[in-house]
Amino acid sequence: MARIYRNIESLKSLKYELESRGVTRFKSVRDIKDFLKKFDSEKQTVLNDTKNELDEEYHKTCIRLKNITQKKVEITNLATEKIDGQIADLQSKIDIIHQKNSLNFINKILSSVKLYYLNKQCNDFKGRKSKILNKIVQPLSQKIKIDQVFINKYESNKQILIERSAQIKIEELEFTRDVLEECKNLISGAIGENLVVKEIKKLSDDFILINDFKLDFSPPIFHKQQNERIYSIQIDHLLISKAGIFIIETKNWSKESVNSISLRSPVEQIRRSNFALYIYISENITLNEHHWGEQKIPIRNLIVMINNKPNTQFKYVSIKLLRELNAYINYFEPILTEEQLNKITSQLV
């Protein structure tokens, strides 16, 4: 199996973009593809799960309401008996005073005062009986009210209740889908580059793949052919082999994109990278093992199109479909030794 170094650039960019938008549920490109494919069914699953949860809550609430109502009746009865007992006790004391016929003036005054307060206390109990009972069962009454509201909503507007209860989860799903839609170019690129890596993994361990290969130049190098100064380059995949180096750019484009004149030509991009890499290798890697002189390290330009490619051929670059990739790479005869391969790899990795 080919030796692989570093993660693909589009996958890193995609991960960063998703995390910056608060989307963290995906661990791979496959997870994203599965989510988009199953979005409608996942949305329906949320609704079904919410319905089941509400059904279960409804049945539990009905049982709880019955128990709380019964408990309220029991507490009310006990409290009523207690209050009525206190009223009866006061009334008994009042009756006893009425039955006494004291001739003593002082005793009459004292009895009159006592009778006044007993009557006041008795009437107060009678007048506040309902308030006292309501206060005692208030916590239960509040629970009964809450349960009754839920039951009424469930029985009269079950579907609306389901949709409202599932709203937050549905909105999260739709937000995730919208973010992925905005990142579709990054996703497409990540899918394409991931497929290329999987394909190259099928090669032997004589092949070394560096994903997201980058070089910076200070001072910049001047590319006379394109009349520009190159400060840096980024290559999707740099494949090192005994047959030389392959600069691989991956494009997961539709037929419309292939034929679009608005998209930047990948041919110009890869030729620019080739020139910069050639300058870097010329200055940093020397192969003097051959008795005739310094060996050249072949650098080949390869654009891999996942499903669609133009019919036209171009100078200085080969364009292959994904299924043609490994056959094309294996076509070239090895010209480098194991030691030379390791030397190049060590410098570029």
C-alpha positions, 0 to 999 in steps of 0.5 A: 500500500502506498505511504500517505502523508498529511490530510487533504486540504479541502477536507481540512478547509471543510472541517474548519468551515463547518466548525466555525458555523457550529456544525460538529456532527460529521467525522468524515465525508461519508457522514456528510453524504449519508446525511444529505442522502437521508435528510428527509428520512432523518427529519421524519424520524425526528417527528416520529420520535417526538410523536412517540415521546408525546404519546408516552408523556400523555399516558403518564400525565393521565395517570399522574393527573388521576393520582394527583386528583385523588390525592387532592380529594384525600387531603381536602377531606382530611383538612376539612375534618380538621377545620370542622373539628376546630370549629366544633370545639370552639362552638362547644366552648361557646355553648358551655358559656351560654349555659352558665348563669353566673350572677357575679358581675365580674364573672359575667364581664369575663364570660362576655369577653371570652365569648366575644373572642370565641365567636370571633375565632369561630367565625374567622375559621368559618369565613376562611375555611375555603381559603385555608383549604385552597392554600393547603392543596395549592401545589397540587392544584397547580400541578393538576392545571399544568397536566390538564393544559397539556392533555387538552392540547394533546387531545385537540391539536396533537399534530401542532403539538408534535411539530412545535415540540420537534421544531428546535431539532428540525431547525437544527437539521435544516440549518446543517443542510443549508450550511452544507449547501453553502459548502457544496464546492468544498464538499465536492472537492473533499469527496474528489480528493478523498477518492484519489487518495483511496485509489493511490493507496492501492499502489505499492509502498514504492509510492509516497503520497503527500497531500496538501503539499505547500512551498513558500518562497522568500524572496519570490521566484519569477515565472517569466512565462506567466509574467508573475512572481510566485510567493507560494504554491499548494498542490492537492497531491504530490506523488513520489515514485521511482518513475519520478514525481507526479503533481496531481490536482483533483477536480470533481466537476460536473459536465457544465463546470468542465465546459464553463469558461468562468472557472479558472483553468487547472492547466495554468494552475498546475503548470505554475506549480510545476515551475515552482517545484522544479526551481525548488528541487533544482536548488535543494535536491541533487542526484549525482549517482550516475557516472554520466552526470547529475540525474534529472528528476521527472516532474509530470503534471496530472489532472484527475477528473472524478467523473467528467473530463474534456475531450481536448488534450493539452500541452504539458499536462495529462488529464485522466479520469479517476478510473484511469489514474493508477494505470497511467502512473504505473505506465512509467518505468522506474529510473530512480533507486530506493536510496534516491527515492528516500532522499527525495521523499525526505526532502519533500516530506 
